[in-house]
Amino acid sequence: MTDITPRERAVARCMLHGWDNRRIAHELGMSKVMVKRRITSVLNATGAENRLEAVLHILSKPSALAYVMELPPL
């Protein structure tokens, strides 16, 4: 999970909030196409097939959650 960019981490944080692509794009000042690309990177990094699996993966691993939330390691 540590191989995603800061921008992908920001998208992952928005995914944790349950935001849709339109809201993510608006909040982060990105196009919806770019949001989709960043989500694909998050899915690949987590090994998930969809957003829900990615969110569950992040929430189930304290180190992944700390990384996405940009908290110091536990």
mmCIF file of the N, C-alpha and C atoms, coordinates in Angstrom:
data_MODEL
# 
_entry.id   MODEL 
# 
loop_
_atom_site.group_PDB 
_atom_site.id 
_atom_site.type_symbol 
_atom_site.label_atom_id 
_atom_site.label_alt_id 
_atom_site.label_comp_id 
_atom_site.label_asym_id 
_atom_site.label_entity_id 
_atom_site.label_seq_id 
_atom_site.pdbx_PDB_ins_code 
_atom_site.Cartn_x 
_atom_site.Cartn_y 
_atom_site.Cartn_z 
_atom_site.occupancy 
_atom_site.B_iso_or_equiv 
_atom_site.pdbx_formal_charge 
_atom_site.auth_seq_id 
_atom_site.auth_comp_id 
_atom_site.auth_asym_id 
_atom_site.auth_atom_id 
_atom_site.pdbx_PDB_model_num 
ATOM 1   N N  . MET A 1 1  ? 0.818   -1.203 0.000   1.00 0.00 ? 1  MET A N  1 
ATOM 2   C CA . MET A 1 1  ? 0.000   0.000  0.000   1.00 0.00 ? 1  MET A CA 1 
ATOM 3   C C  . MET A 1 1  ? 0.855   1.258  0.000   1.00 0.00 ? 1  MET A C  1 
ATOM 4   N N  . THR A 1 2  ? 2.107   1.151  0.334   1.00 0.00 ? 2  THR A N  1 
ATOM 5   C CA . THR A 1 2  ? 2.954   2.342  0.442   1.00 0.00 ? 2  THR A CA 1 
ATOM 6   C C  . THR A 1 2  ? 3.428   2.857  -0.916  1.00 0.00 ? 2  THR A C  1 
ATOM 7   N N  . ASP A 1 3  ? 2.996   2.225  -1.993  1.00 0.00 ? 3  ASP A N  1 
ATOM 8   C CA . ASP A 1 3  ? 3.453   2.657  -3.304  1.00 0.00 ? 3  ASP A CA 1 
ATOM 9   C C  . ASP A 1 3  ? 2.471   3.590  -4.016  1.00 0.00 ? 3  ASP A C  1 
ATOM 10  N N  . ILE A 1 4  ? 1.552   4.193  -3.280  1.00 0.00 ? 4  ILE A N  1 
ATOM 11  C CA . ILE A 1 4  ? 0.642   5.152  -3.913  1.00 0.00 ? 4  ILE A CA 1 
ATOM 12  C C  . ILE A 1 4  ? 1.118   6.569  -3.629  1.00 0.00 ? 4  ILE A C  1 
ATOM 13  N N  . THR A 1 5  ? 0.762   7.467  -4.523  1.00 0.00 ? 5  THR A N  1 
ATOM 14  C CA . THR A 1 5  ? 1.207   8.855  -4.430  1.00 0.00 ? 5  THR A CA 1 
ATOM 15  C C  . THR A 1 5  ? 0.382   9.624  -3.395  1.00 0.00 ? 5  THR A C  1 
ATOM 16  N N  . PRO A 1 6  ? 0.865   10.789 -2.989  1.00 0.00 ? 6  PRO A N  1 
ATOM 17  C CA . PRO A 1 6  ? 0.074   11.604 -2.063  1.00 0.00 ? 6  PRO A CA 1 
ATOM 18  C C  . PRO A 1 6  ? -1.322  11.933 -2.608  1.00 0.00 ? 6  PRO A C  1 
ATOM 19  N N  . ARG A 1 7  ? -1.426  12.142 -3.904  1.00 0.00 ? 7  ARG A N  1 
ATOM 20  C CA . ARG A 1 7  ? -2.731  12.457 -4.501  1.00 0.00 ? 7  ARG A CA 1 
ATOM 21  C C  . ARG A 1 7  ? -3.651  11.237 -4.437  1.00 0.00 ? 7  ARG A C  1 
ATOM 22  N N  . GLU A 1 8  ? -3.085  10.043 -4.651  1.00 0.00 ? 8  GLU A N  1 
ATOM 23  C CA . GLU A 1 8  ? -3.868  8.817  -4.533  1.00 0.00 ? 8  GLU A CA 1 
ATOM 24  C C  . GLU A 1 8  ? -4.299  8.588  -3.088  1.00 0.00 ? 8  GLU A C  1 
ATOM 25  N N  . ARG A 1 9  ? -3.446  8.958  -2.144  1.00 0.00 ? 9  ARG A N  1 
ATOM 26  C CA . ARG A 1 9  ? -3.840  8.866  -0.730  1.00 0.00 ? 9  ARG A CA 1 
ATOM 27  C C  . ARG A 1 9  ? -5.011  9.798  -0.447  1.00 0.00 ? 9  ARG A C  1 
ATOM 28  N N  . ALA A 1 10 ? -4.999  10.982 -1.037  1.00 0.00 ? 10 ALA A N  1 
ATOM 29  C CA . ALA A 1 10 ? -6.109  11.927 -0.848  1.00 0.00 ? 10 ALA A CA 1 
ATOM 30  C C  . ALA A 1 10 ? -7.407  11.338 -1.406  1.00 0.00 ? 10 ALA A C  1 
ATOM 31  N N  . VAL A 1 11 ? -7.326  10.702 -2.565  1.00 0.00 ? 11 VAL A N  1 
ATOM 32  C CA . VAL A 1 11 ? -8.511  10.060 -3.141  1.00 0.00 ? 11 VAL A CA 1 
ATOM 33  C C  . VAL A 1 11 ? -8.969  8.921  -2.236  1.00 0.00 ? 11 VAL A C  1 
ATOM 34  N N  . ALA A 1 12 ? -8.034  8.139  -1.717  1.00 0.00 ? 12 ALA A N  1 
ATOM 35  C CA . ALA A 1 12 ? -8.388  7.032  -0.815  1.00 0.00 ? 12 ALA A CA 1 
ATOM 36  C C  . ALA A 1 12 ? -9.086  7.562  0.439   1.00 0.00 ? 12 ALA A C  1 
ATOM 37  N N  . ARG A 1 13 ? -8.614  8.684  0.981   1.00 0.00 ? 13 ARG A N  1 
ATOM 38  C CA . ARG A 1 13 ? -9.285  9.292  2.142   1.00 0.00 ? 13 ARG A CA 1 
ATOM 39  C C  . ARG A 1 13 ? -10.729 9.658  1.795   1.00 0.00 ? 13 ARG A C  1 
ATOM 40  N N  . CYS A 1 14 ? -10.924 10.212 0.611   1.00 0.00 ? 14 CYS A N  1 
ATOM 41  C CA . CYS A 1 14 ? -12.282 10.558 0.174   1.00 0.00 ? 14 CYS A CA 1 
ATOM 42  C C  . CYS A 1 14 ? -13.136 9.309  0.019   1.00 0.00 ? 14 CYS A C  1 
ATOM 43  N N  . MET A 1 15 ? -12.539 8.232  -0.462  1.00 0.00 ? 15 MET A N  1 
ATOM 44  C CA . MET A 1 15 ? -13.262 6.965  -0.585  1.00 0.00 ? 15 MET A CA 1 
ATOM 45  C C  . MET A 1 15 ? -13.692 6.470  0.791   1.00 0.00 ? 15 MET A C  1 
ATOM 46  N N  . LEU A 1 16 ? -12.847 6.670  1.795   1.00 0.00 ? 16 LEU A N  1 
ATOM 47  C CA . LEU A 1 16 ? -13.205 6.270  3.154   1.00 0.00 ? 16 LEU A CA 1 
ATOM 48  C C  . LEU A 1 16 ? -14.414 7.043  3.666   1.00 0.00 ? 16 LEU A C  1 
ATOM 49  N N  . HIS A 1 17 ? -14.594 8.256  3.181   1.00 0.00 ? 17 HIS A N  1 
ATOM 50  C CA . HIS A 1 17 ? -15.761 9.071  3.549   1.00 0.00 ? 17 HIS A CA 1 
ATOM 51  C C  . HIS A 1 17 ? -17.008 8.653  2.788   1.00 0.00 ? 17 HIS A C  1 
ATOM 52  N N  . GLY A 1 18 ? -16.839 7.818  1.764   1.00 0.00 ? 18 GLY A N  1 
ATOM 53  C CA . GLY A 1 18 ? -17.976 7.361  0.973   1.00 0.00 ? 18 GLY A CA 1 
ATOM 54  C C  . GLY A 1 18 ? -18.372 8.315  -0.143  1.00 0.00 ? 18 GLY A C  1 
ATOM 55  N N  . TRP A 1 19 ? -17.485 9.234  -0.486  1.00 0.00 ? 19 TRP A N  1 
ATOM 56  C CA . TRP A 1 19 ? -17.805 10.210 -1.517  1.00 0.00 ? 19 TRP A CA 1 
ATOM 57  C C  . TRP A 1 19 ? -17.790 9.565  -2.892  1.00 0.00 ? 19 TRP A C  1 
ATOM 58  N N  . ASP A 1 20 ? -18.652 10.062 -3.794  1.00 0.00 ? 20 ASP A N  1 
ATOM 59  C CA . ASP A 1 20 ? -18.655 9.581  -5.172  1.00 0.00 ? 20 ASP A CA 1 
ATOM 60  C C  . ASP A 1 20 ? -17.595 10.342 -5.975  1.00 0.00 ? 20 ASP A C  1 
ATOM 61  N N  . ASN A 1 21 ? -17.381 9.888  -7.212  1.00 0.00 ? 21 ASN A N  1 
ATOM 62  C CA . ASN A 1 21 ? -16.327 10.485 -8.041  1.00 0.00 ? 21 ASN A CA 1 
ATOM 63  C C  . ASN A 1 21 ? -16.547 11.971 -8.269  1.00 0.00 ? 21 ASN A C  1 
ATOM 64  N N  . ARG A 1 22 ? -17.791 12.365 -8.442  1.00 0.00 ? 22 ARG A N  1 
ATOM 65  C CA . ARG A 1 22 ? -18.083 13.779 -8.681  1.00 0.00 ? 22 ARG A CA 1 
ATOM 66  C C  . ARG A 1 22 ? -17.656 14.641 -7.488  1.00 0.00 ? 22 ARG A C  1 
ATOM 67  N N  . ARG A 1 23 ? -17.991 14.189 -6.292  1.00 0.00 ? 23 ARG A N  1 
ATOM 68  C CA . ARG A 1 23 ? -17.620 14.973 -5.106  1.00 0.00 ? 23 ARG A CA 1 
ATOM 69  C C  . ARG A 1 23 ? -16.113 14.969 -4.902  1.00 0.00 ? 23 ARG A C  1 
ATOM 70  N N  . ILE A 1 24 ? -15.478 13.817 -5.120  1.00 0.00 ? 24 ILE A N  1 
ATOM 71  C CA . ILE A 1 24 ? -14.014 13.748 -4.985  1.00 0.00 ? 24 ILE A CA 1 
ATOM 72  C C  . ILE A 1 24 ? -13.363 14.738 -5.950  1.00 0.00 ? 24 ILE A C  1 
ATOM 73  N N  . ALA A 1 25 ? -13.832 14.730 -7.183  1.00 0.00 ? 25 ALA A N  1 
ATOM 74  C CA . ALA A 1 25 ? -13.275 15.644 -8.193  1.00 0.00 ? 25 ALA A CA 1 
ATOM 75  C C  . ALA A 1 25 ? -13.444 17.095 -7.761  1.00 0.00 ? 25 ALA A C  1 
ATOM 76  N N  . HIS A 1 26 ? -14.619 17.422 -7.272  1.00 0.00 ? 26 HIS A N  1 
ATOM 77  C CA . HIS A 1 26 ? -14.888 18.796 -6.831  1.00 0.00 ? 26 HIS A CA 1 
ATOM 78  C C  . HIS A 1 26 ? -14.009 19.178 -5.635  1.00 0.00 ? 26 HIS A C  1 
ATOM 79  N N  . GLU A 1 27 ? -13.977 18.331 -4.632  1.00 0.00 ? 27 GLU A N  1 
ATOM 80  C CA . GLU A 1 27 ? -13.233 18.640 -3.399  1.00 0.00 ? 27 GLU A CA 1 
ATOM 81  C C  . GLU A 1 27 ? -11.722 18.731 -3.633  1.00 0.00 ? 27 GLU A C  1 
ATOM 82  N N  . LEU A 1 28 ? -11.198 17.896 -4.541  1.00 0.00 ? 28 LEU A N  1 
ATOM 83  C CA . LEU A 1 28 ? -9.749  17.868 -4.762  1.00 0.00 ? 28 LEU A CA 1 
ATOM 84  C C  . LEU A 1 28 ? -9.319  18.676 -5.985  1.00 0.00 ? 28 LEU A C  1 
ATOM 85  N N  . GLY A 1 29 ? -10.279 19.285 -6.688  1.00 0.00 ? 29 GLY A N  1 
ATOM 86  C CA . GLY A 1 29 ? -9.945  20.091 -7.863  1.00 0.00 ? 29 GLY A CA 1 
ATOM 87  C C  . GLY A 1 29 ? -9.369  19.261 -8.998  1.00 0.00 ? 29 GLY A C  1 
ATOM 88  N N  . MET A 1 30 ? -9.956  18.095 -9.223  1.00 0.00 ? 30 MET A N  1 
ATOM 89  C CA . MET A 1 30 ? -9.486  17.183 -10.263 1.00 0.00 ? 30 MET A CA 1 
ATOM 90  C C  . MET A 1 30 ? -10.635 16.914 -11.238 1.00 0.00 ? 30 MET A C  1 
ATOM 91  N N  . SER A 1 31 ? -10.281 16.416 -12.411 1.00 0.00 ? 31 SER A N  1 
ATOM 92  C CA . SER A 1 31 ? -11.317 15.970 -13.336 1.00 0.00 ? 31 SER A CA 1 
ATOM 93  C C  . SER A 1 31 ? -11.825 14.601 -12.897 1.00 0.00 ? 31 SER A C  1 
ATOM 94  N N  . LYS A 1 32 ? -13.042 14.259 -13.326 1.00 0.00 ? 32 LYS A N  1 
ATOM 95  C CA . LYS A 1 32 ? -13.588 12.946 -12.987 1.00 0.00 ? 32 LYS A CA 1 
ATOM 96  C C  . LYS A 1 32 ? -12.765 11.830 -13.618 1.00 0.00 ? 32 LYS A C  1 
ATOM 97  N N  . VAL A 1 33 ? -12.180 12.091 -14.783 1.00 0.00 ? 33 VAL A N  1 
ATOM 98  C CA . VAL A 1 33 ? -11.315 11.096 -15.433 1.00 0.00 ? 33 VAL A CA 1 
ATOM 99  C C  . VAL A 1 33 ? -10.090 10.830 -14.565 1.00 0.00 ? 33 VAL A C  1 
ATOM 100 N N  . MET A 1 34 ? -9.502  11.885 -14.031 1.00 0.00 ? 34 MET A N  1 
ATOM 101 C CA . MET A 1 34 ? -8.320  11.716 -13.186 1.00 0.00 ? 34 MET A CA 1 
ATOM 102 C C  . MET A 1 34 ? -8.681  11.003 -11.885 1.00 0.00 ? 34 MET A C  1 
ATOM 103 N N  . VAL A 1 35 ? -9.849  11.282 -11.345 1.00 0.00 ? 35 VAL A N  1 
ATOM 104 C CA . VAL A 1 35 ? -10.302 10.585 -10.141 1.00 0.00 ? 35 VAL A CA 1 
ATOM 105 C C  . VAL A 1 35 ? -10.394 9.093  -10.418 1.00 0.00 ? 35 VAL A C  1 
ATOM 106 N N  . LYS A 1 36 ? -10.967 8.716  -11.560 1.00 0.00 ? 36 LYS A N  1 
ATOM 107 C CA . LYS A 1 36 ? -11.081 7.300  -11.921 1.00 0.00 ? 36 LYS A CA 1 
ATOM 108 C C  . LYS A 1 36 ? -9.703  6.655  -12.013 1.00 0.00 ? 36 LYS A C  1 
ATOM 109 N N  . ARG A 1 37 ? -8.742  7.359  -12.588 1.00 0.00 ? 37 ARG A N  1 
ATOM 110 C CA . ARG A 1 37 ? -7.379  6.818  -12.691 1.00 0.00 ? 37 ARG A CA 1 
ATOM 111 C C  . ARG A 1 37 ? -6.760  6.621  -11.310 1.00 0.00 ? 37 ARG A C  1 
ATOM 112 N N  . ARG A 1 38 ? -6.950  7.596  -10.442 1.00 0.00 ? 38 ARG A N  1 
ATOM 113 C CA . ARG A 1 38 ? -6.402  7.488  -9.081  1.00 0.00 ? 38 ARG A CA 1 
ATOM 114 C C  . ARG A 1 38 ? -7.072  6.345  -8.312  1.00 0.00 ? 38 ARG A C  1 
ATOM 115 N N  . ILE A 1 39 ? -8.369  6.169  -8.493  1.00 0.00 ? 39 ILE A N  1 
ATOM 116 C CA . ILE A 1 39 ? -9.069  5.071  -7.827  1.00 0.00 ? 39 ILE A CA 1 
ATOM 117 C C  . ILE A 1 39 ? -8.533  3.737  -8.337  1.00 0.00 ? 39 ILE A C  1 
ATOM 118 N N  . THR A 1 40 ? -8.290  3.636  -9.626  1.00 0.00 ? 40 THR A N  1 
ATOM 119 C CA . THR A 1 40 ? -7.717  2.408  -10.185 1.00 0.00 ? 40 THR A CA 1 
ATOM 120 C C  . THR A 1 40 ? -6.371  2.106  -9.541  1.00 0.00 ? 40 THR A C  1 
ATOM 121 N N  . SER A 1 41 ? -5.567  3.117  -9.317  1.00 0.00 ? 41 SER A N  1 
ATOM 122 C CA . SER A 1 41 ? -4.266  2.925  -8.654  1.00 0.00 ? 41 SER A CA 1 
ATOM 123 C C  . SER A 1 41 ? -4.453  2.425  -7.224  1.00 0.00 ? 41 SER A C  1 
ATOM 124 N N  . VAL A 1 42 ? -5.429  2.979  -6.521  1.00 0.00 ? 42 VAL A N  1 
ATOM 125 C CA . VAL A 1 42 ? -5.715  2.539  -5.151  1.00 0.00 ? 42 VAL A CA 1 
ATOM 126 C C  . VAL A 1 42 ? -6.186  1.086  -5.159  1.00 0.00 ? 42 VAL A C  1 
ATOM 127 N N  . LEU A 1 43 ? -7.060  0.749  -6.099  1.00 0.00 ? 43 LEU A N  1 
ATOM 128 C CA . LEU A 1 43 ? -7.538  -0.633 -6.209  1.00 0.00 ? 43 LEU A CA 1 
ATOM 129 C C  . LEU A 1 43 ? -6.367  -1.582 -6.463  1.00 0.00 ? 43 LEU A C  1 
ATOM 130 N N  . ASN A 1 44 ? -5.481  -1.205 -7.368  1.00 0.00 ? 44 ASN A N  1 
ATOM 131 C CA . ASN A 1 44 ? -4.316  -2.046 -7.660  1.00 0.00 ? 44 ASN A CA 1 
ATOM 132 C C  . ASN A 1 44 ? -3.414  -2.191 -6.443  1.00 0.00 ? 44 ASN A C  1 
ATOM 133 N N  . ALA A 1 45 ? -3.216  -1.112 -5.722  1.00 0.00 ? 45 ALA A N  1 
ATOM 134 C CA . ALA A 1 45 ? -2.332  -1.141 -4.554  1.00 0.00 ? 45 ALA A CA 1 
ATOM 135 C C  . ALA A 1 45 ? -2.894  -2.004 -3.430  1.00 0.00 ? 45 ALA A C  1 
ATOM 136 N N  . THR A 1 46 ? -4.213  -2.057 -3.328  1.00 0.00 ? 46 THR A N  1 
ATOM 137 C CA . THR A 1 46 ? -4.842  -2.845 -2.263  1.00 0.00 ? 46 THR A CA 1 
ATOM 138 C C  . THR A 1 46 ? -5.194  -4.256 -2.709  1.00 0.00 ? 46 THR A C  1 
ATOM 139 N N  . GLY A 1 47 ? -5.112  -4.503 -4.011  1.00 0.00 ? 47 GLY A N  1 
ATOM 140 C CA . GLY A 1 47 ? -5.495  -5.808 -4.532  1.00 0.00 ? 47 GLY A CA 1 
ATOM 141 C C  . GLY A 1 47 ? -7.000  -5.987 -4.572  1.00 0.00 ? 47 GLY A C  1 
ATOM 142 N N  . ALA A 1 48 ? -7.717  -4.882 -4.545  1.00 0.00 ? 48 ALA A N  1 
ATOM 143 C CA . ALA A 1 48 ? -9.175  -4.920 -4.504  1.00 0.00 ? 48 ALA A CA 1 
ATOM 144 C C  . ALA A 1 48 ? -9.763  -4.905 -5.908  1.00 0.00 ? 48 ALA A C  1 
ATOM 145 N N  . GLU A 1 49 ? -10.973 -5.441 -6.005  1.00 0.00 ? 49 GLU A N  1 
ATOM 146 C CA . GLU A 1 49 ? -11.688 -5.463 -7.285  1.00 0.00 ? 49 GLU A CA 1 
ATOM 147 C C  . GLU A 1 49 ? -12.662 -4.292 -7.402  1.00 0.00 ? 49 GLU A C  1 
ATOM 148 N N  . ASN A 1 50 ? -12.996 -3.674 -6.258  1.00 0.00 ? 50 ASN A N  1 
ATOM 149 C CA . ASN A 1 50 ? -13.933 -2.553 -6.286  1.00 0.00 ? 50 ASN A CA 1 
ATOM 150 C C  . ASN A 1 50 ? -13.667 -1.634 -5.097  1.00 0.00 ? 50 ASN A C  1 
ATOM 151 N N  . ARG A 1 51 ? -14.393 -0.518 -5.066  1.00 0.00 ? 51 ARG A N  1 
ATOM 152 C CA . ARG A 1 51 ? -14.170 0.493  -4.020  1.00 0.00 ? 51 ARG A CA 1 
ATOM 153 C C  . ARG A 1 51 ? -14.414 -0.056 -2.626  1.00 0.00 ? 51 ARG A C  1 
ATOM 154 N N  . LEU A 1 52 ? -15.495 -0.826 -2.472  1.00 0.00 ? 52 LEU A N  1 
ATOM 155 C CA . LEU A 1 52 ? -15.811 -1.364 -1.152  1.00 0.00 ? 52 LEU A CA 1 
ATOM 156 C C  . LEU A 1 52 ? -14.689 -2.253 -0.644  1.00 0.00 ? 52 LEU A C  1 
ATOM 157 N N  . GLU A 1 53 ? -14.172 -3.126 -1.490  1.00 0.00 ? 53 GLU A N  1 
ATOM 158 C CA . GLU A 1 53 ? -13.057 -3.986 -1.079  1.00 0.00 ? 53 GLU A CA 1 
ATOM 159 C C  . GLU A 1 53 ? -11.835 -3.156 -0.702  1.00 0.00 ? 53 GLU A C  1 
ATOM 160 N N  . ALA A 1 54 ? -11.568 -2.102 -1.459  1.00 0.00 ? 54 ALA A N  1 
ATOM 161 C CA . ALA A 1 54 ? -10.422 -1.246 -1.159  1.00 0.00 ? 54 ALA A CA 1 
ATOM 162 C C  . ALA A 1 54 ? -10.588 -0.578 0.200   1.00 0.00 ? 54 ALA A C  1 
ATOM 163 N N  . VAL A 1 55 ? -11.782 -0.049 0.461   1.00 0.00 ? 55 VAL A N  1 
ATOM 164 C CA . VAL A 1 55 ? -12.046 0.610  1.742   1.00 0.00 ? 55 VAL A CA 1 
ATOM 165 C C  . VAL A 1 55 ? -11.928 -0.394 2.886   1.00 0.00 ? 55 VAL A C  1 
ATOM 166 N N  . LEU A 1 56 ? -12.503 -1.580 2.709   1.00 0.00 ? 56 LEU A N  1 
ATOM 167 C CA . LEU A 1 56 ? -12.404 -2.604 3.757   1.00 0.00 ? 56 LEU A CA 1 
ATOM 168 C C  . LEU A 1 56 ? -10.957 -3.019 3.991   1.00 0.00 ? 56 LEU A C  1 
ATOM 169 N N  . HIS A 1 57 ? -10.182 -3.101 2.931   1.00 0.00 ? 57 HIS A N  1 
ATOM 170 C CA . HIS A 1 57 ? -8.754  -3.437 3.071   1.00 0.00 ? 57 HIS A CA 1 
ATOM 171 C C  . HIS A 1 57 ? -8.040  -2.372 3.904   1.00 0.00 ? 57 HIS A C  1 
ATOM 172 N N  . ILE A 1 58 ? -8.276  -1.116 3.563   1.00 0.00 ? 58 ILE A N  1 
ATOM 173 C CA . ILE A 1 58 ? -7.619  -0.015 4.282   1.00 0.00 ? 58 ILE A CA 1 
ATOM 174 C C  . ILE A 1 58 ? -8.038  -0.001 5.750   1.00 0.00 ? 58 ILE A C  1 
ATOM 175 N N  . LEU A 1 59 ? -9.328  -0.185 6.002   1.00 0.00 ? 59 LEU A N  1 
ATOM 176 C CA . LEU A 1 59 ? -9.823  -0.151 7.385   1.00 0.00 ? 59 LEU A CA 1 
ATOM 177 C C  . LEU A 1 59 ? -9.367  -1.355 8.198   1.00 0.00 ? 59 LEU A C  1 
ATOM 178 N N  . SER A 1 60 ? -9.094  -2.470 7.549   1.00 0.00 ? 60 SER A N  1 
ATOM 179 C CA . SER A 1 60 ? -8.723  -3.685 8.283   1.00 0.00 ? 60 SER A CA 1 
ATOM 180 C C  . SER A 1 60 ? -7.242  -3.751 8.631   1.00 0.00 ? 60 SER A C  1 
ATOM 181 N N  . LYS A 1 61 ? -6.455  -2.887 8.044   1.00 0.00 ? 61 LYS A N  1 
ATOM 182 C CA . LYS A 1 61 ? -5.013  -2.907 8.298   1.00 0.00 ? 61 LYS A CA 1 
ATOM 183 C C  . LYS A 1 61 ? -4.593  -1.577 8.918   1.00 0.00 ? 61 LYS A C  1 
ATOM 184 N N  . PRO A 1 62 ? -4.266  -1.569 10.204  1.00 0.00 ? 62 PRO A N  1 
ATOM 185 C CA . PRO A 1 62 ? -3.896  -0.309 10.863  1.00 0.00 ? 62 PRO A CA 1 
ATOM 186 C C  . PRO A 1 62 ? -2.779  0.451  10.145  1.00 0.00 ? 62 PRO A C  1 
ATOM 187 N N  . SER A 1 63 ? -1.794  -0.265 9.622   1.00 0.00 ? 63 SER A N  1 
ATOM 188 C CA . SER A 1 63 ? -0.689  0.415  8.942   1.00 0.00 ? 63 SER A CA 1 
ATOM 189 C C  . SER A 1 63 ? -1.171  1.080  7.651   1.00 0.00 ? 63 SER A C  1 
ATOM 190 N N  . ALA A 1 64 ? -2.071  0.437  6.916   1.00 0.00 ? 64 ALA A N  1 
ATOM 191 C CA . ALA A 1 64 ? -2.611  1.030  5.690   1.00 0.00 ? 64 ALA A CA 1 
ATOM 192 C C  . ALA A 1 64 ? -3.468  2.247  6.021   1.00 0.00 ? 64 ALA A C  1 
ATOM 193 N N  . LEU A 1 65 ? -4.275  2.134  7.063   1.00 0.00 ? 65 LEU A N  1 
ATOM 194 C CA . LEU A 1 65 ? -5.120  3.264  7.472   1.00 0.00 ? 65 LEU A CA 1 
ATOM 195 C C  . LEU A 1 65 ? -4.253  4.442  7.910   1.00 0.00 ? 65 LEU A C  1 
ATOM 196 N N  . ALA A 1 66 ? -3.234  4.187  8.686   1.00 0.00 ? 66 ALA A N  1 
ATOM 197 C CA . ALA A 1 66 ? -2.327  5.266  9.125   1.00 0.00 ? 66 ALA A CA 1 
ATOM 198 C C  . ALA A 1 66 ? -1.644  5.910  7.925   1.00 0.00 ? 66 ALA A C  1 
ATOM 199 N N  . TYR A 1 67 ? -1.257  5.096  6.941   1.00 0.00 ? 67 TYR A N  1 
ATOM 200 C CA . TYR A 1 67 ? -0.591  5.624  5.751   1.00 0.00 ? 67 TYR A CA 1 
ATOM 201 C C  . TYR A 1 67 ? -1.533  6.516  4.950   1.00 0.00 ? 67 TYR A C  1 
ATOM 202 N N  . VAL A 1 68 ? -2.750  6.037  4.720   1.00 0.00 ? 68 VAL A N  1 
ATOM 203 C CA . VAL A 1 68 ? -3.720  6.807  3.943   1.00 0.00 ? 68 VAL A CA 1 
ATOM 204 C C  . VAL A 1 68 ? -4.082  8.093  4.682   1.00 0.00 ? 68 VAL A C  1 
ATOM 205 N N  . MET A 1 69 ? -4.233  8.019  5.989   1.00 0.00 ? 69 MET A N  1 
ATOM 206 C CA . MET A 1 69 ? -4.598  9.188  6.774   1.00 0.00 ? 69 MET A CA 1 
ATOM 207 C C  . MET A 1 69 ? -3.396  10.088 7.079   1.00 0.00 ? 69 MET A C  1 
ATOM 208 N N  . GLU A 1 70 ? -2.228  9.666  6.618   1.00 0.00 ? 70 GLU A N  1 
ATOM 209 C CA . GLU A 1 70 ? -0.967  10.395 6.818   1.00 0.00 ? 70 GLU A CA 1 
ATOM 210 C C  . GLU A 1 70 ? -0.655  10.602 8.293   1.00 0.00 ? 70 GLU A C  1 
ATOM 211 N N  . LEU A 1 71 ? -0.850  9.541  9.061   1.00 0.00 ? 71 LEU A N  1 
ATOM 212 C CA . LEU A 1 71 ? -0.518  9.541  10.477  1.00 0.00 ? 71 LEU A CA 1 
ATOM 213 C C  . LEU A 1 71 ? 0.858   8.900  10.674  1.00 0.00 ? 71 LEU A C  1 
ATOM 214 N N  . PRO A 1 72 ? 1.544   9.212  11.762  1.00 0.00 ? 72 PRO A N  1 
ATOM 215 C CA . PRO A 1 72 ? 2.826   8.562  12.005  1.00 0.00 ? 72 PRO A CA 1 
ATOM 216 C C  . PRO A 1 72 ? 2.607   7.061  12.226  1.00 0.00 ? 72 PRO A C  1 
ATOM 217 N N  . PRO A 1 73 ? 3.585   6.231  11.824  1.00 0.00 ? 73 PRO A N  1 
ATOM 218 C CA . PRO A 1 73 ? 3.431   4.784  12.000  1.00 0.00 ? 73 PRO A CA 1 
ATOM 219 C C  . PRO A 1 73 ? 3.229   4.424  13.467  1.00 0.00 ? 73 PRO A C  1 
ATOM 220 N N  . LEU A 1 74 ? 2.470   3.349  13.692  1.00 0.00 ? 74 LEU A N  1 
ATOM 221 C CA . LEU A 1 74 ? 2.212   2.876  15.048  1.00 0.00 ? 74 LEU A CA 1 
ATOM 222 C C  . LEU A 1 74 ? 3.413   2.149  15.600  1.00 0.00 ? 74 LEU A C  1 
# 
